[in-house]
């Protein structure tokens, strides 16, 4: 990616104003995400901000369009094992369909991974679909075991 192109796509922390820049619509490309009122968005933003070290949401804004084109989050689990170690959990990674192929997903994963490492995590884990396995392998991740889930609908 050329330097001018890189300047247009910088990873940063989520800001309250990002709701108006398509943040919720971007999440809707990933999974079920109903509309979120301004008040609910602000309340959740403040809640996450109060836990800033343990839960970060990163975004990439296209400075040419002013839209959020990628996002991901990482939360830190504090454990008793491994000398009271910490584990980073990466979640909710999505790149806008119109911005794929520009290495923004890798840029996001690298930023989330680096953040967890900077807090002293001994590992970072994530869940992904079979279709996305190769992408995460290119980011340095390896498959380990399987995921189980139980939904409360």
C-alpha positions as CSV (number, residue, x, y, z in Angstrom):
1,X,0.0,0.0,0.0
2,X,1.5,3.4,-0.9
3,X,2.3,5.9,1.8
4,X,-0.6,8.2,0.7
5,X,-2.9,5.3,0.8
6,X,-1.7,4.2,4.3
7,X,-2.3,7.8,5.5
8,X,-6.0,7.4,4.6
9,X,-6.4,4.3,6.7
10,X,-5.1,4.6,10.2
11,X,-6.1,2.3,13.1
12,X,-7.5,4.2,16.1
13,X,-9.7,3.7,19.1
14,X,-13.5,4.0,18.7
15,X,-14.9,7.5,19.3
16,X,-18.4,8.5,20.2
17,X,-18.8,10.3,16.8
18,X,-18.1,7.0,14.9
19,X,-21.8,6.0,15.2
20,X,-22.5,8.7,12.6
21,X,-19.7,7.4,10.4
22,X,-21.3,4.0,9.7
23,X,-19.9,2.0,12.6
24,X,-23.2,0.1,13.3
25,X,-23.9,-0.4,9.6
26,X,-20.4,-2.0,9.3
27,X,-21.1,-4.4,12.2
28,X,-24.3,-5.4,10.3
29,X,-22.0,-6.8,7.6
30,X,-20.6,-9.2,10.2
31,X,-23.7,-10.4,12.1
32,X,-27.1,-9.6,13.5
33,X,-26.9,-6.1,14.8
34,X,-30.1,-4.2,15.1
35,X,-30.2,-0.4,14.9
36,X,-28.8,1.2,18.1
37,X,-30.2,4.5,19.4
38,X,-27.8,7.4,20.0
39,X,-28.5,7.0,23.7
40,X,-27.8,3.3,23.8
41,X,-24.6,3.8,21.7
42,X,-23.4,6.6,24.1
43,X,-24.2,4.4,27.2
44,X,-22.3,1.4,25.8
45,X,-19.4,3.7,24.7
46,X,-19.2,5.1,28.2
47,X,-19.4,1.7,29.8
48,X,-16.5,0.4,27.6
49,X,-14.5,3.6,28.2
50,X,-14.7,2.9,31.9
51,X,-13.0,-0.4,31.2
52,X,-10.6,1.0,28.7
53,X,-7.6,-1.1,29.4
54,X,-9.6,-4.4,29.5
55,X,-11.8,-3.8,26.5
56,X,-10.8,-1.8,23.4
57,X,-12.7,-1.3,20.2
58,X,-10.5,-0.2,17.3
59,X,-11.6,1.2,14.0
60,X,-10.2,2.3,10.7
61,X,-11.7,5.4,9.1
62,X,-11.3,6.2,5.5
63,X,-10.3,9.8,5.7
64,X,-11.4,10.5,2.2
65,X,-15.0,9.4,2.7
66,X,-15.2,9.9,6.5
67,X,-16.7,6.4,6.9
68,X,-15.6,3.6,9.3
69,X,-14.4,0.8,7.0
70,X,-13.0,-1.7,9.5
71,X,-13.3,-2.6,13.1
72,X,-12.3,-5.1,15.7
73,X,-12.2,-5.5,19.4
74,X,-10.1,-7.1,22.0
75,X,-10.9,-7.8,25.6
76,X,-8.5,-8.9,28.3
77,X,-9.3,-11.9,30.5
78,X,-7.4,-11.9,33.9
79,X,-6.6,-15.5,35.0
80,X,-5.2,-17.3,38.0
81,X,-3.3,-19.8,35.8
82,X,0.0,-18.9,34.3
83,X,1.1,-16.8,37.2
84,X,-2.1,-14.8,37.2
85,X,-1.6,-14.2,33.5
86,X,-3.8,-12.5,30.9
87,X,-5.3,-13.6,27.7
88,X,-6.5,-11.4,24.9
89,X,-9.8,-12.3,23.1
90,X,-10.3,-10.8,19.6
91,X,-13.9,-10.3,18.6
92,X,-16.1,-8.6,16.0
93,X,-13.5,-8.1,13.2
94,X,-15.1,-6.9,10.0
95,X,-13.9,-4.9,6.9
96,X,-16.4,-3.2,4.7
97,X,-17.2,-5.2,1.6
98,X,-16.1,-2.2,-0.5
99,X,-12.7,-1.9,1.2
100,X,-11.6,-5.5,1.2
101,X,-8.4,-6.5,-0.5
102,X,-6.4,-3.5,0.9
103,X,-4.8,-5.4,3.8
104,X,-7.1,-3.5,6.3
105,X,-8.1,-6.8,8.0
106,X,-4.5,-7.7,8.6
107,X,-3.8,-4.2,9.8
108,X,-6.6,-4.5,12.3
109,X,-5.6,-7.9,13.5
110,X,-2.0,-6.8,14.0
111,X,-3.1,-3.7,16.0
112,X,-5.4,-5.8,18.2
113,X,-2.7,-8.4,18.7
114,X,-0.1,-5.8,19.5
115,X,-2.4,-4.1,22.0
116,X,-2.9,-7.4,23.9
117,X,0.9,-8.1,23.8
118,X,1.5,-4.6,25.2
119,X,-0.7,-5.4,28.2
120,X,1.4,-8.6,28.9
121,X,-1.0,-11.2,27.6
122,X,0.6,-14.6,27.2
123,X,-1.6,-15.4,24.2
124,X,-4.4,-14.0,22.1
125,X,-7.3,-16.1,20.9
126,X,-10.1,-15.7,18.4
127,X,-12.9,-17.7,16.8
128,X,-13.5,-17.6,13.1
129,X,-15.4,-19.4,10.4
130,X,-13.8,-22.1,8.3
131,X,-13.9,-19.6,5.4
132,X,-11.7,-17.1,7.3
133,X,-9.2,-19.7,8.6
134,X,-6.6,-19.0,5.9
135,X,-6.8,-15.2,6.5
136,X,-6.0,-15.7,10.2
137,X,-3.2,-18.1,9.4
138,X,-1.7,-15.3,7.2
139,X,-1.9,-13.1,10.3
140,X,0.2,-15.7,12.3
141,X,-2.6,-17.5,14.1
142,X,-2.9,-21.3,14.2
143,X,-5.9,-23.6,14.7
144,X,-6.1,-25.0,18.2
145,X,-9.0,-27.2,19.4
146,X,-12.6,-26.3,18.6
147,X,-15.2,-23.8,19.7
148,X,-18.5,-24.6,21.5
149,X,-21.4,-22.3,22.0
150,X,-24.8,-22.2,23.7
151,X,-27.1,-19.4,22.7
152,X,-29.7,-17.9,25.1
153,X,-32.4,-16.8,22.8
